[in-house]
Amino acid sequence: MKLMEKWYVVATKSGCESMAEHHLRNQRFEVFLPRHKRIIRHARRAFERKAPLFPGYLFARFNPETIRWRAINGTVGVKSLVG
């Protein structure tokens, strides 16, 4: 682990966890979005899908002293950094 890097919670827009994860990774943030398998039943059929473990949230690790962390709030799919 790099010096002074900590994990922070990022609130995402409803249903946009994967999109926010993708865009944050493109900006070189280390991101963690825990998922679990979920069975969805529709029209007598069952589908298995990976769903976020914490809907509406993901985690990002960075050092706030060396990185432009305010860019997180302007990222597509992100509501705000939880403070």
Phi and psi in radians as a Rosetta constraint file:
Dihedral C 1 N 2 CA 2 C 2 CIRCULARHARMONIC -1.299 0.35
Dihedral N 2 CA 2 C 2 N 3 CIRCULARHARMONIC 2.712 0.35
Dihedral C 2 N 3 CA 3 C 3 CIRCULARHARMONIC -1.025 0.35
Dihedral N 3 CA 3 C 3 N 4 CIRCULARHARMONIC 2.262 0.35
Dihedral C 3 N 4 CA 4 C 4 CIRCULARHARMONIC 1.191 0.35
Dihedral N 4 CA 4 C 4 N 5 CIRCULARHARMONIC 0.171 0.35
Dihedral C 4 N 5 CA 5 C 5 CIRCULARHARMONIC -1.420 0.35
Dihedral N 5 CA 5 C 5 N 6 CIRCULARHARMONIC 2.333 0.35
Dihedral C 5 N 6 CA 6 C 6 CIRCULARHARMONIC -2.324 0.35
Dihedral N 6 CA 6 C 6 N 7 CIRCULARHARMONIC 2.812 0.35
Dihedral C 6 N 7 CA 7 C 7 CIRCULARHARMONIC -1.536 0.35
Dihedral N 7 CA 7 C 7 N 8 CIRCULARHARMONIC 2.385 0.35
Dihedral C 7 N 8 CA 8 C 8 CIRCULARHARMONIC -2.200 0.35
Dihedral N 8 CA 8 C 8 N 9 CIRCULARHARMONIC 2.633 0.35
Dihedral C 8 N 9 CA 9 C 9 CIRCULARHARMONIC -1.592 0.35
Dihedral N 9 CA 9 C 9 N 10 CIRCULARHARMONIC 2.332 0.35
Dihedral C 9 N 10 CA 10 C 10 CIRCULARHARMONIC -2.031 0.35
Dihedral N 10 CA 10 C 10 N 11 CIRCULARHARMONIC 2.144 0.35
Dihedral C 10 N 11 CA 11 C 11 CIRCULARHARMONIC -1.464 0.35
Dihedral N 11 CA 11 C 11 N 12 CIRCULARHARMONIC 2.298 0.35
Dihedral C 11 N 12 CA 12 C 12 CIRCULARHARMONIC -1.921 0.35
Dihedral N 12 CA 12 C 12 N 13 CIRCULARHARMONIC 2.848 0.35
Dihedral C 12 N 13 CA 13 C 13 CIRCULARHARMONIC -1.223 0.35
Dihedral N 13 CA 13 C 13 N 14 CIRCULARHARMONIC 2.725 0.35
Dihedral C 13 N 14 CA 14 C 14 CIRCULARHARMONIC -0.981 0.35
Dihedral N 14 CA 14 C 14 N 15 CIRCULARHARMONIC 2.114 0.35
Dihedral C 14 N 15 CA 15 C 15 CIRCULARHARMONIC 1.320 0.35
Dihedral N 15 CA 15 C 15 N 16 CIRCULARHARMONIC 0.150 0.35
Dihedral C 15 N 16 CA 16 C 16 CIRCULARHARMONIC -1.917 0.35
Dihedral N 16 CA 16 C 16 N 17 CIRCULARHARMONIC 0.401 0.35
Dihedral C 16 N 17 CA 17 C 17 CIRCULARHARMONIC -1.063 0.35
Dihedral N 17 CA 17 C 17 N 18 CIRCULARHARMONIC -0.821 0.35
Dihedral C 17 N 18 CA 18 C 18 CIRCULARHARMONIC -1.158 0.35
Dihedral N 18 CA 18 C 18 N 19 CIRCULARHARMONIC -0.675 0.35
Dihedral C 18 N 19 CA 19 C 19 CIRCULARHARMONIC -1.130 0.35
Dihedral N 19 CA 19 C 19 N 20 CIRCULARHARMONIC -0.778 0.35
Dihedral C 19 N 20 CA 20 C 20 CIRCULARHARMONIC -1.108 0.35
Dihedral N 20 CA 20 C 20 N 21 CIRCULARHARMONIC -0.718 0.35
Dihedral C 20 N 21 CA 21 C 21 CIRCULARHARMONIC -1.025 0.35
Dihedral N 21 CA 21 C 21 N 22 CIRCULARHARMONIC -0.815 0.35
Dihedral C 21 N 22 CA 22 C 22 CIRCULARHARMONIC -1.045 0.35
Dihedral N 22 CA 22 C 22 N 23 CIRCULARHARMONIC -0.847 0.35
Dihedral C 22 N 23 CA 23 C 23 CIRCULARHARMONIC -1.212 0.35
Dihedral N 23 CA 23 C 23 N 24 CIRCULARHARMONIC -0.608 0.35
Dihedral C 23 N 24 CA 24 C 24 CIRCULARHARMONIC -1.188 0.35
Dihedral N 24 CA 24 C 24 N 25 CIRCULARHARMONIC -0.683 0.35
Dihedral C 24 N 25 CA 25 C 25 CIRCULARHARMONIC -1.102 0.35
Dihedral N 25 CA 25 C 25 N 26 CIRCULARHARMONIC -0.656 0.35
Dihedral C 25 N 26 CA 26 C 26 CIRCULARHARMONIC -1.096 0.35
Dihedral N 26 CA 26 C 26 N 27 CIRCULARHARMONIC -0.452 0.35
Dihedral C 26 N 27 CA 27 C 27 CIRCULARHARMONIC -1.593 0.35
Dihedral N 27 CA 27 C 27 N 28 CIRCULARHARMONIC 0.165 0.35
Dihedral C 27 N 28 CA 28 C 28 CIRCULARHARMONIC 1.280 0.35
Dihedral N 28 CA 28 C 28 N 29 CIRCULARHARMONIC 0.420 0.35
Dihedral C 28 N 29 CA 29 C 29 CIRCULARHARMONIC -1.501 0.35
Dihedral N 29 CA 29 C 29 N 30 CIRCULARHARMONIC 2.524 0.35
Dihedral C 29 N 30 CA 30 C 30 CIRCULARHARMONIC -1.461 0.35
Dihedral N 30 CA 30 C 30 N 31 CIRCULARHARMONIC 2.167 0.35
Dihedral C 30 N 31 CA 31 C 31 CIRCULARHARMONIC -2.193 0.35
Dihedral N 31 CA 31 C 31 N 32 CIRCULARHARMONIC 2.515 0.35
Dihedral C 31 N 32 CA 32 C 32 CIRCULARHARMONIC -2.272 0.35
Dihedral N 32 CA 32 C 32 N 33 CIRCULARHARMONIC 2.085 0.35
Dihedral C 32 N 33 CA 33 C 33 CIRCULARHARMONIC -2.178 0.35
Dihedral N 33 CA 33 C 33 N 34 CIRCULARHARMONIC 1.624 0.35
Dihedral C 33 N 34 CA 34 C 34 CIRCULARHARMONIC -1.179 0.35
Dihedral N 34 CA 34 C 34 N 35 CIRCULARHARMONIC 2.411 0.35
Dihedral C 34 N 35 CA 35 C 35 CIRCULARHARMONIC -2.281 0.35
Dihedral N 35 CA 35 C 35 N 36 CIRCULARHARMONIC 2.770 0.35
Dihedral C 35 N 36 CA 36 C 36 CIRCULARHARMONIC -2.374 0.35
Dihedral N 36 CA 36 C 36 N 37 CIRCULARHARMONIC 2.773 0.35
Dihedral C 36 N 37 CA 37 C 37 CIRCULARHARMONIC -1.371 0.35
Dihedral N 37 CA 37 C 37 N 38 CIRCULARHARMONIC 2.394 0.35
Dihedral C 37 N 38 CA 38 C 38 CIRCULARHARMONIC -2.329 0.35
Dihedral N 38 CA 38 C 38 N 39 CIRCULARHARMONIC 2.378 0.35
Dihedral C 38 N 39 CA 39 C 39 CIRCULARHARMONIC -1.682 0.35
Dihedral N 39 CA 39 C 39 N 40 CIRCULARHARMONIC 2.202 0.35
Dihedral C 39 N 40 CA 40 C 40 CIRCULARHARMONIC -1.965 0.35
Dihedral N 40 CA 40 C 40 N 41 CIRCULARHARMONIC 2.201 0.35
Dihedral C 40 N 41 CA 41 C 41 CIRCULARHARMONIC -1.859 0.35
Dihedral N 41 CA 41 C 41 N 42 CIRCULARHARMONIC 2.278 0.35
Dihedral C 41 N 42 CA 42 C 42 CIRCULARHARMONIC -2.668 0.35
Dihedral N 42 CA 42 C 42 N 43 CIRCULARHARMONIC 2.243 0.35
Dihedral C 42 N 43 CA 43 C 43 CIRCULARHARMONIC 0.894 0.35
Dihedral N 43 CA 43 C 43 N 44 CIRCULARHARMONIC 0.866 0.35
Dihedral C 43 N 44 CA 44 C 44 CIRCULARHARMONIC 1.113 0.35
Dihedral N 44 CA 44 C 44 N 45 CIRCULARHARMONIC 0.345 0.35
Dihedral C 44 N 45 CA 45 C 45 CIRCULARHARMONIC -2.183 0.35
Dihedral N 45 CA 45 C 45 N 46 CIRCULARHARMONIC 2.645 0.35
Dihedral C 45 N 46 CA 46 C 46 CIRCULARHARMONIC -2.101 0.35
Dihedral N 46 CA 46 C 46 N 47 CIRCULARHARMONIC 2.348 0.35
Dihedral C 46 N 47 CA 47 C 47 CIRCULARHARMONIC -2.120 0.35
Dihedral N 47 CA 47 C 47 N 48 CIRCULARHARMONIC 2.481 0.35
Dihedral C 47 N 48 CA 48 C 48 CIRCULARHARMONIC -1.777 0.35
Dihedral N 48 CA 48 C 48 N 49 CIRCULARHARMONIC 2.278 0.35
Dihedral C 48 N 49 CA 49 C 49 CIRCULARHARMONIC -2.452 0.35
Dihedral N 49 CA 49 C 49 N 50 CIRCULARHARMONIC 2.559 0.35
Dihedral C 49 N 50 CA 50 C 50 CIRCULARHARMONIC -1.514 0.35
Dihedral N 50 CA 50 C 50 N 51 CIRCULARHARMONIC 2.189 0.35
Dihedral C 50 N 51 CA 51 C 51 CIRCULARHARMONIC -2.094 0.35
Dihedral N 51 CA 51 C 51 N 52 CIRCULARHARMONIC 2.638 0.35
Dihedral C 51 N 52 CA 52 C 52 CIRCULARHARMONIC -1.044 0.35
Dihedral N 52 CA 52 C 52 N 53 CIRCULARHARMONIC 2.408 0.35
Dihedral C 52 N 53 CA 53 C 53 CIRCULARHARMONIC -1.207 0.35
Dihedral N 53 CA 53 C 53 N 54 CIRCULARHARMONIC -0.614 0.35
Dihedral C 53 N 54 CA 54 C 54 CIRCULARHARMONIC -2.101 0.35
Dihedral N 54 CA 54 C 54 N 55 CIRCULARHARMONIC 1.516 0.35
Dihedral C 54 N 55 CA 55 C 55 CIRCULARHARMONIC -0.992 0.35
Dihedral N 55 CA 55 C 55 N 56 CIRCULARHARMONIC 2.301 0.35
Dihedral C 55 N 56 CA 56 C 56 CIRCULARHARMONIC 1.594 0.35
Dihedral N 56 CA 56 C 56 N 57 CIRCULARHARMONIC 0.022 0.35
Dihedral C 56 N 57 CA 57 C 57 CIRCULARHARMONIC -2.473 0.35
Dihedral N 57 CA 57 C 57 N 58 CIRCULARHARMONIC 2.646 0.35
Dihedral C 57 N 58 CA 58 C 58 CIRCULARHARMONIC -2.560 0.35
Dihedral N 58 CA 58 C 58 N 59 CIRCULARHARMONIC 3.062 0.35
Dihedral C 58 N 59 CA 59 C 59 CIRCULARHARMONIC -2.108 0.35
Dihedral N 59 CA 59 C 59 N 60 CIRCULARHARMONIC 2.460 0.35
Dihedral C 59 N 60 CA 60 C 60 CIRCULARHARMONIC -2.275 0.35
Dihedral N 60 CA 60 C 60 N 61 CIRCULARHARMONIC 2.434 0.35
Dihedral C 60 N 61 CA 61 C 61 CIRCULARHARMONIC -1.987 0.35
Dihedral N 61 CA 61 C 61 N 62 CIRCULARHARMONIC 2.244 0.35
Dihedral C 61 N 62 CA 62 C 62 CIRCULARHARMONIC -2.871 0.35
Dihedral N 62 CA 62 C 62 N 63 CIRCULARHARMONIC 2.922 0.35
Dihedral C 62 N 63 CA 63 C 63 CIRCULARHARMONIC -1.758 0.35
Dihedral N 63 CA 63 C 63 N 64 CIRCULARHARMONIC 1.950 0.35
Dihedral C 63 N 64 CA 64 C 64 CIRCULARHARMONIC -1.141 0.35
Dihedral N 64 CA 64 C 64 N 65 CIRCULARHARMONIC -0.273 0.35
Dihedral C 64 N 65 CA 65 C 65 CIRCULARHARMONIC -1.452 0.35
Dihedral N 65 CA 65 C 65 N 66 CIRCULARHARMONIC -0.375 0.35
Dihedral C 65 N 66 CA 66 C 66 CIRCULARHARMONIC -2.029 0.35
Dihedral N 66 CA 66 C 66 N 67 CIRCULARHARMONIC -0.157 0.35
Dihedral C 66 N 67 CA 67 C 67 CIRCULARHARMONIC -2.139 0.35
Dihedral N 67 CA 67 C 67 N 68 CIRCULARHARMONIC 2.670 0.35
Dihedral C 67 N 68 CA 68 C 68 CIRCULARHARMONIC -1.399 0.35
Dihedral N 68 CA 68 C 68 N 69 CIRCULARHARMONIC 1.358 0.35
Dihedral C 68 N 69 CA 69 C 69 CIRCULARHARMONIC -1.220 0.35
Dihedral N 69 CA 69 C 69 N 70 CIRCULARHARMONIC -0.364 0.35
Dihedral C 69 N 70 CA 70 C 70 CIRCULARHARMONIC -1.159 0.35
Dihedral N 70 CA 70 C 70 N 71 CIRCULARHARMONIC -0.314 0.35
Dihedral C 70 N 71 CA 71 C 71 CIRCULARHARMONIC -1.111 0.35
Dihedral N 71 CA 71 C 71 N 72 CIRCULARHARMONIC -0.393 0.35
Dihedral C 71 N 72 CA 72 C 72 CIRCULARHARMONIC -1.061 0.35
Dihedral N 72 CA 72 C 72 N 73 CIRCULARHARMONIC -0.748 0.35
Dihedral C 72 N 73 CA 73 C 73 CIRCULARHARMONIC -1.119 0.35
Dihedral N 73 CA 73 C 73 N 74 CIRCULARHARMONIC -0.420 0.35
Dihedral C 73 N 74 CA 74 C 74 CIRCULARHARMONIC -1.680 0.35
Dihedral N 74 CA 74 C 74 N 75 CIRCULARHARMONIC 0.112 0.35
Dihedral C 74 N 75 CA 75 C 75 CIRCULARHARMONIC -1.373 0.35
Dihedral N 75 CA 75 C 75 N 76 CIRCULARHARMONIC 2.482 0.35
Dihedral C 75 N 76 CA 76 C 76 CIRCULARHARMONIC -1.041 0.35
Dihedral N 76 CA 76 C 76 N 77 CIRCULARHARMONIC 2.259 0.35
Dihedral C 76 N 77 CA 77 C 77 CIRCULARHARMONIC 1.602 0.35
Dihedral N 77 CA 77 C 77 N 78 CIRCULARHARMONIC -0.150 0.35
Dihedral C 77 N 78 CA 78 C 78 CIRCULARHARMONIC -1.735 0.35
Dihedral N 78 CA 78 C 78 N 79 CIRCULARHARMONIC 2.348 0.35
Dihedral C 78 N 79 CA 79 C 79 CIRCULARHARMONIC -1.479 0.35
Dihedral N 79 CA 79 C 79 N 80 CIRCULARHARMONIC -0.977 0.35
Dihedral C 79 N 80 CA 80 C 80 CIRCULARHARMONIC -2.986 0.35
Dihedral N 80 CA 80 C 80 N 81 CIRCULARHARMONIC 2.882 0.35
Dihedral C 80 N 81 CA 81 C 81 CIRCULARHARMONIC -1.453 0.35
Dihedral N 81 CA 81 C 81 N 82 CIRCULARHARMONIC 2.254 0.35
Dihedral C 81 N 82 CA 82 C 82 CIRCULARHARMONIC -1.320 0.35
Dihedral N 82 CA 82 C 82 N 83 CIRCULARHARMONIC 2.231 0.35
